[in-house]
């Protein structure tokens, strides 16, 4: 029954992506994004994410879908304008908490209607993870404002919530992976001549990509082991 879930996730990704693109165009500090590619990216990342974490009844697919949509949306703004709008990063914290509570309560496979035995993670640990990661990035933004923005610190709260909900090792892995991905992007940009040694590198996409990868592959590894 994986195919129906993937098709549904792909459709939802496309629809929600279209809504996110329209929202970005209306925000004062958003971005005007050409139709087509944005929605397609949201659809593809949603379908792939659910395919990799399915079958699961612990609500993980909800978190993967949300992280993927947020990654596509904020990457479009951060790469284009080097900013992360408060109109998205701040409400995302509230939405993430609501989704974590939903994931915690949802022990039923929406396709097979089969009950699971335990929730994926811990809501109190998620709140602690959000506070810890947000504080670390806020301190980095104060210490090195040219390389780390306060928008990154606000986004780090959401990432900390998601990864902290899964486990502390997931949070630590995501934190380290974000910097690895950021370094890879910077090096690639220098090699192809798009960036210089002093160029500012958007860090929001690296954080969200790391979060998505940890959420997805932690699920894959847990099924294999």
C-alpha positions as CSV (number, residue, x, y, z in Angstrom):
1,X,0.0,0.0,0.0
2,X,3.0,2.3,-0.4
3,X,2.0,3.7,-3.8
4,X,-1.3,5.3,-2.6
5,X,0.5,7.1,0.2
6,X,3.3,8.3,-2.1
7,X,0.7,9.6,-4.7
8,X,-1.2,11.4,-2.0
9,X,1.9,12.9,-0.6
10,X,3.0,14.1,-4.0
11,X,-0.4,15.6,-4.7
12,X,-0.4,17.4,-1.3
13,X,3.1,18.6,-1.9
14,X,2.1,20.2,-5.2
15,X,-1.0,21.8,-3.8
16,X,0.7,23.1,-0.6
17,X,3.7,24.2,-2.7
18,X,1.4,26.3,-4.9
19,X,-0.1,27.9,-1.8
20,X,3.4,28.6,-0.4
21,X,4.5,30.2,-3.6
22,X,1.5,32.5,-3.6
23,X,2.1,33.4,0.0
24,X,5.7,34.3,-0.7
25,X,4.6,36.6,-3.5
26,X,2.3,38.5,-1.0
27,X,4.7,38.8,1.9
28,X,6.5,42.2,2.2
29,X,9.9,40.4,2.6
30,X,9.0,37.3,0.6
31,X,9.9,36.5,-3.0
32,X,8.3,36.3,-6.4
33,X,8.9,32.8,-7.6
34,X,8.0,31.6,-11.1
35,X,5.2,29.0,-11.2
36,X,5.9,25.4,-12.1
37,X,9.4,24.6,-10.7
38,X,8.5,25.5,-7.1
39,X,5.4,23.3,-6.9
40,X,7.2,20.5,-8.7
41,X,10.0,20.6,-6.2
42,X,7.6,20.5,-3.3
43,X,5.7,17.6,-4.9
44,X,8.9,15.6,-5.5
45,X,10.4,16.1,-2.1
46,X,7.1,15.2,-0.5
47,X,6.7,12.0,-2.5
48,X,10.3,10.9,-1.9
49,X,10.1,11.6,1.8
50,X,6.9,9.6,2.3
51,X,8.3,6.7,0.2
52,X,11.4,6.5,2.3
53,X,9.6,6.6,5.7
54,X,6.6,4.5,4.8
55,X,5.2,2.3,6.1
56,X,5.0,4.0,9.5
57,X,2.1,4.8,11.8
58,X,4.0,6.9,14.3
59,X,3.3,10.2,12.5
60,X,6.8,10.6,11.1
61,X,5.4,11.2,7.6
62,X,3.7,14.4,8.9
63,X,7.0,15.7,10.0
64,X,8.8,14.8,6.8
65,X,6.1,16.4,4.7
66,X,6.3,19.6,6.8
67,X,10.1,19.8,6.8
68,X,10.2,19.2,3.0
69,X,7.7,22.0,2.3
70,X,9.4,24.4,4.7
71,X,12.8,23.6,3.0
72,X,11.5,24.3,-0.5
73,X,9.8,27.5,0.7
74,X,12.6,29.1,2.7
75,X,15.3,27.9,0.3
76,X,13.6,29.9,-2.5
77,X,13.8,33.1,-0.4
78,X,17.2,32.5,1.3
79,X,19.0,31.7,-2.0
80,X,17.4,34.6,-3.9
81,X,17.5,37.3,-1.3
82,X,19.7,36.0,1.6
83,X,17.0,36.4,4.2
84,X,14.5,34.2,6.1
85,X,11.2,36.1,6.6
86,X,9.9,36.4,10.1
87,X,6.4,35.9,8.6
88,X,7.4,32.3,7.9
89,X,10.0,31.4,10.5
90,X,8.1,32.6,13.6
91,X,4.7,30.9,12.7
92,X,6.6,27.8,11.8
93,X,7.6,27.3,15.4
94,X,3.9,27.2,16.4
95,X,2.9,25.0,13.5
96,X,5.8,22.6,14.3
97,X,4.7,22.3,17.9
98,X,1.1,21.6,16.7
99,X,2.3,19.0,14.2
100,X,4.5,17.3,16.9
101,X,1.5,17.0,19.2
102,X,-0.4,15.5,16.3
103,X,2.4,13.1,15.4
104,X,2.6,12.1,19.0
105,X,-1.1,11.3,19.2
106,X,-1.4,9.7,15.7
107,X,-0.6,6.0,16.2
108,X,-2.6,4.9,13.2
109,X,-1.5,4.2,9.7
110,X,-3.7,6.4,7.5
111,X,-3.8,3.9,4.7
112,X,-3.9,0.5,6.5
113,X,-5.6,1.7,9.7
114,X,-3.2,-0.4,11.8
115,X,-2.3,0.7,15.3
116,X,1.2,1.2,16.4
117,X,2.5,0.5,19.9
118,X,4.4,3.7,20.7
119,X,4.9,7.3,19.6
120,X,8.0,8.3,17.7
121,X,9.5,10.7,20.2
122,X,9.1,13.0,23.2
123,X,7.4,16.4,23.1
124,X,9.2,17.7,26.2
125,X,12.5,16.7,24.6
126,X,11.4,18.5,21.4
127,X,10.8,21.7,23.4
128,X,14.2,21.4,25.0
129,X,15.8,20.7,21.7
130,X,14.2,23.8,20.2
131,X,15.4,25.9,23.0
132,X,19.0,24.5,22.9
133,X,19.5,24.8,19.2
134,X,17.8,28.2,19.0
135,X,20.1,29.5,21.8
136,X,23.2,28.1,20.1
137,X,22.4,29.8,16.8
138,X,21.3,33.0,18.4
139,X,24.7,33.2,20.2
140,X,26.4,32.5,16.8
141,X,24.4,35.3,15.2
142,X,25.5,37.7,17.9
143,X,29.1,36.6,17.7
144,X,29.4,36.4,13.9
145,X,26.6,38.5,12.4
146,X,28.2,38.5,9.0
147,X,28.1,34.7,8.7
148,X,25.0,33.8,10.7
149,X,21.7,35.8,10.8
150,X,19.0,36.1,13.4
151,X,16.6,34.5,10.8
152,X,18.8,31.4,11.0
153,X,18.4,31.4,14.8
154,X,14.6,31.6,14.5
155,X,14.6,28.7,12.0
156,X,17.0,26.8,14.3
157,X,14.2,26.6,16.9
158,X,11.9,24.8,14.5
159,X,14.8,22.4,13.4
160,X,15.6,21.8,17.1
161,X,12.0,21.0,17.8
162,X,11.8,18.4,15.0
163,X,15.1,16.7,15.7
164,X,14.8,16.9,19.5
165,X,11.5,15.2,19.2
166,X,13.2,12.2,17.7
167,X,16.3,12.0,20.0
168,X,19.2,13.9,21.3
169,X,21.6,12.0,18.9
170,X,19.3,13.1,16.0
171,X,19.7,16.7,17.1
172,X,23.5,16.5,17.4
173,X,23.7,14.7,14.0
174,X,21.5,17.3,12.3
175,X,23.5,20.1,13.9
176,X,26.8,18.7,12.6
177,X,25.4,17.8,9.2
178,X,24.0,21.3,8.6
179,X,27.5,22.7,8.9
180,X,28.9,20.0,6.6
181,X,26.3,20.7,4.0
182,X,26.9,24.4,4.3
183,X,30.7,23.9,3.8
184,X,30.0,21.7,0.7
185,X,27.7,24.3,-0.8
186,X,30.3,27.0,-0.2
187,X,33.1,25.0,-1.7
188,X,31.0,24.1,-4.7
189,X,30.1,27.7,-5.2
190,X,33.8,28.7,-5.1
191,X,34.8,26.0,-7.5
192,X,32.2,27.0,-10.1
193,X,32.9,30.7,-9.6
194,X,29.6,31.7,-8.2
195,X,31.0,32.5,-4.7
196,X,34.1,34.1,-3.3
197,X,36.0,33.4,-0.1
198,X,34.1,36.2,1.7
199,X,30.7,35.5,0.1
200,X,27.7,35.0,2.4
201,X,26.3,31.5,2.2
202,X,22.6,31.0,2.9
203,X,22.5,28.6,5.9
204,X,18.8,28.1,6.1
205,X,18.7,25.5,3.3
206,X,21.5,23.5,4.9
207,X,19.8,23.4,8.2
208,X,16.5,22.2,6.7
209,X,18.2,19.7,4.3
210,X,20.1,18.2,7.3
211,X,16.8,18.0,9.3
212,X,15.0,16.3,6.5
213,X,17.8,13.8,5.9
214,X,18.1,12.9,9.6
215,X,14.3,12.4,9.9
216,X,14.2,10.2,6.7
217,X,17.3,8.1,7.2
218,X,16.7,7.6,10.9
219,X,13.5,5.9,9.9
220,X,15.3,3.8,7.2
221,X,18.0,2.7,9.6
222,X,15.5,1.8,12.3
223,X,13.7,-0.5,9.9
224,X,16.9,-2.1,8.6
225,X,18.3,-2.8,12.1
